[in-house]
Amino acid sequence: MIAKIIRNHNWKVAGGIKGGIRHQSTAAVTPTPPFRTHVAANTPTTQTFYDKDSSTWTYVLHCPRTLQAAVIDPVLDYDSNSGHVSTQSADGLLAHISTSKLEVRHILETHAHADHLTAARYLRHHLHAPVSIGKRIVDVQRTFGPRYNLSLDSLQGSFDGLLDDGETISLGDCSGNVIHLPGHTPDHVGYMFGGHVFTGDSIFLAPTHTARADFPGGVASQLKSSIDRLMGLAGDTKLFVGHDYPGDGKQVSCSTTVADQLLLNDHIKMDHFAQFRMEKDSSLNTPKLLHPAIQFNIRGGRLPPADEDGVSRMRIPITTKSAYHAGTIS
């Protein structure tokens, strides 16, 4: 069931909330301009939008003739310190879609993200387009649901479409295919439209190069197989990444090519990639939005079910095995 919509711009999660996503009318919102627009033959026009707080790329692609469109990996604004959530970025995206006269037919997720809250359900409410994700999201839900006291029943119906490898997605005169790219997560997929592939969290630009594979269900060897699949595409295929972490004040970028990755990506040249990836992942910090992001995103962008007082709360599991956990300290 879609969360109840309340007409106000902001909402809080940390202390709990009654109702659902609160928003403002997009009629008065300034459209967010795309960072870049990419045009290629027999390929939907691709417009890119960067969320600085989570270093996430959102993509809007459309058929040049019919203006039928898809949105990939949209983002809500979330402040982890206050629990404050805003739809400002999503509203700017909606305003852009409206002024561009695009007809959004698909809202697509590459996977259940652990670093930002998805705006998929919010866009669904406004655009009346289905939200789809890789079919192995059910495995992710079974893994993470119990950790946040979410029953499997409460997770049913979170997504309108569960996508299989090779499945076709149509946008007017253009069509694309789903590519199953497990490794970072079991449900992870990419989307290939003509000469453009939206790779999600699998392969990255320097200095990150490749995704981590240490989340439950992640497998480094599977990640390498997924990257090898991408590297088997034509050299001029443009790869649109899920994030960019440029560092050193460098300009962010959203894309690379297969040829450039084969030349410049040191990770994929390694003979023992899986071992390298596992060792590197053991030194990485937990994403700061992991807990709110996972329990929100495995529900397709819905708040957790309300407690008896009518308030919906995000939960943080306590994982220590110290005396606190044993109940000897109160």
Residue pairs with C-beta under 8 A, 6 or more apart in sequence:
1 157
2 20
2 121
2 124
2 125
2 302
3 19
3 20
3 21
3 121
3 302
3 303
4 19
4 20
5 20
5 21
5 22
5 23
5 125
6 19
6 20
6 21
6 22
7 22
7 23
7 24
7 25
8 22
8 23
8 24
9 22
9 23
9 24
9 86
9 87
9 88
10 22
10 84
10 85
10 86
10 87
11 17
11 19
11 20
11 21
11 22
11 84
11 85
11 86
12 82
12 83
12 84
12 85
13 78
13 83
13 84
13 85
13 292
13 303
13 312
13 313
13 314
14 82
14 83
14 84
14 314
15 83
15 313
16 307
16 311
16 312
16 313
17 303
17 311
17 312
18 306
18 310
18 311
18 312
20 302
20 303
21 85
21 87
21 121
21 122
21 125
21 303
22 87
23 87
23 90
23 91
23 122
24 87
24 91
26 91
26 94
26 95
26 98
26 126
29 91
29 92
29 94
29 95
30 92
30 95
31 92
31 95
31 96
31 98
31 99
31 100
32 49
32 89
32 92
32 93
32 95
32 96
33 96
34 47
34 48
34 49
34 60
34 96
35 48
35 49
35 50
35 252
35 254
36 47
36 48
36 254
37 45
37 46
37 47
37 48
38 45
38 46
38 47
38 48
38 196
38 238
38 255
39 45
39 46
39 64
40 194
40 195
40 196
40 238
41 194
41 195
42 174
42 194
42 195
43 174
43 193
43 194
43 195
43 196
44 61
44 62
44 63
44 64
44 69
44 70
44 171
44 174
44 176
44 193
44 194
44 196
45 61
45 62
45 63
45 64
46 59
46 60
46 61
46 196
46 240
47 59
47 60
47 61
47 62
47 96
48 57
48 58
48 59
48 240
48 254
48 255
49 57
49 58
49 59
49 60
49 89
49 93
49 96
50 56
50 57
50 58
50 244
50 252
50 254
51 57
51 58
51 75
51 77
51 89
51 116
53 77
53 78
53 116
54 75
54 115
54 116
54 243
54 289
55 115
55 243
55 244
55 245
55 252
56 73
56 75
56 113
56 115
56 116
56 242
56 243
57 73
57 240
57 241
57 242
57 243
57 244
57 254
58 71
58 72
58 73
58 74
58 75
58 93
59 71
59 72
59 73
59 198
59 240
60 69
60 70
60 71
60 72
60 93
60 96
60 97
60 102
61 69
61 70
61 72
61 171
61 193
61 196
62 68
62 69
62 70
62 100
62 102
62 171
62 172
63 69
63 171
63 172
63 173
63 174
64 173
65 172
65 173
66 103
66 171
66 172
66 173
67 100
67 101
67 102
67 103
67 172
68 102
68 103
68 105
68 170
68 171
68 172
69 97
69 102
69 103
69 104
69 105
69 106
69 171
70 104
70 105
70 106
70 107
70 108
70 169
70 171
70 191
71 93
71 97
71 104
71 106
71 107
71 108
71 123
71 127
71 129
72 108
72 109
72 110
72 191
72 198
73 108
73 109
73 110
73 113
73 118
73 200
73 242
74 90
74 93
74 107
74 118
74 119
74 120
74 122
74 123
75 89
75 90
75 116
75 117
75 118
75 119
76 85
76 86
76 87
76 89
76 90
76 116
76 117
76 118
76 119
76 122
76 301
77 85
77 86
77 87
77 88
77 89
77 90
78 84
78 85
78 86
78 116
78 117
78 289
78 292
79 85
80 288
80 289
80 292
83 314
85 117
87 119
87 122
89 119
90 119
90 122
90 123
93 119
93 123
94 123
94 126
94 127
97 104
97 127
104 123
104 127
104 129
105 129
105 170
105 171
106 129
106 130
106 132
106 169
106 171
107 120
107 123
107 124
107 127
107 129
107 130
107 131
107 132
108 131
108 132
108 133
108 169
108 191
108 198
109 118
109 120
109 131
109 132
109 133
109 159
109 297
110 133
110 134
110 188
110 189
110 190
110 191
110 198
110 199
110 200
110 201
110 242
111 133
111 134
111 137
111 140
111 184
111 185
111 187
111 188
111 189
111 200
111 201
112 133
112 137
112 140
112 144
112 185
112 187
112 294
112 297
112 298
113 201
113 293
113 297
114 215
114 287
114 289
114 290
114 293
114 294
114 297
115 243
115 287
115 288
115 289
115 290
115 293
116 289
116 293
117 289
117 292
117 293
117 296
117 297
117 301
118 296
118 297
118 300
118 301
119 301
120 131
120 300
120 301
121 131
121 300
121 301
121 302
122 301
123 129
124 130
124 131
124 160
124 301
130 160
130 161
131 159
131 160
131 161
131 300
131 301
132 159
132 160
132 161
132 162
132 163
133 159
133 161
133 162
133 163
133 187
133 189
133 300
134 162
134 163
134 178
134 180
134 187
134 188
134 189
135 162
135 163
135 164
135 187
136 180
136 182
136 186
136 187
137 158
137 159
137 162
137 187
137 298
138 162
139 186
139 187
139 217
140 185
140 186
140 187
140 217
140 298
141 150
141 152
141 155
141 158
141 298
142 152
143 216
143 217
144 150
144 216
144 294
144 295
144 298
145 151
145 152
145 154
145 155
145 298
147 317
148 291
148 294
148 295
148 304
148 315
148 317
149 315
150 295
150 298
150 299
150 304
150 305
154 299
154 304
154 305
155 298
155 299
158 298
158 299
158 300
158 302
159 300
163 178
163 189
164 178
164 180
165 178
165 179
165 180
165 189
166 177
166 178
166 179
167 177
167 178
168 175
168 176
168 177
168 178
169 175
169 176
169 177
169 178
169 191
169 193
170 176
171 193
174 193
174 194
175 193
176 191
176 192
176 193
176 194
177 191
177 192
178 189
178 190
178 191
179 189
179 190
179 191
179 192
179 197
179 229
179 230
180 188
180 189
180 226
181 188
181 189
181 190
181 199
181 200
181 202
181 226
181 229
181 230
182 188
182 219
182 222
182 223
182 226
183 202
183 211
183 213
183 218
183 219
183 220
183 221
183 222
183 223
183 224
183 225
183 226
183 227
184 200
184 201
184 202
184 211
184 212
184 213
184 215
184 218
184 223
185 201
185 215
185 217
185 218
186 217
186 218
188 200
188 201
188 202
188 226
189 200
190 197
190 198
190 199
190 200
190 202
190 230
191 197
191 198
192 198
192 233
195 234
195 236
195 237
195 238
196 237
196 238
196 240
197 230
197 233
197 237
197 238
197 239
197 240
198 240
199 230
199 239
199 240
199 241
199 242
200 242
201 211
201 242
201 243
202 210
202 211
202 223
202 226
202 227
202 230
202 242
203 209
203 210
203 211
203 227
203 230
203 239
203 241
203 256
203 261
203 265
203 268
204 210
204 211
204 241
204 242
204 243
204 244
204 245
205 241
205 244
205 246
205 253
205 256
206 264
206 265
207 245
207 247
208 243
208 244
208 245
209 265
209 266
209 267
209 268
210 223
210 227
210 265
210 267
210 268
210 273
210 277
211 223
212 218
212 277
212 280
212 281
212 284
213 219
213 220
213 222
213 223
213 277
213 278
213 281
214 278
214 281
214 282
214 284
220 273
220 274
220 275
220 277
220 278
220 281
221 274
223 274
223 277
224 268
224 273
224 274
224 277
227 268
228 268
230 239
230 258
230 261
231 258
231 261
231 262
231 268
233 258
234 258
235 257
235 258
235 259
235 262
236 257
236 258
236 259
237 257
237 258
238 255
238 256
238 257
239 255
239 256
239 257
239 258
239 261
240 254
240 255
241 254
241 255
241 256
244 252
244 253
244 254
246 252
246 253
261 268
262 268
267 273
267 276
267 277
270 276
287 293
291 314
291 315
291 316
291 317
292 314
295 304
295 314
295 315
296 302
296 303
296 304
296 314
303 312
304 312
304 313
304 314
304 315
305 312
306 312
307 313
318 324
318 325
323 329
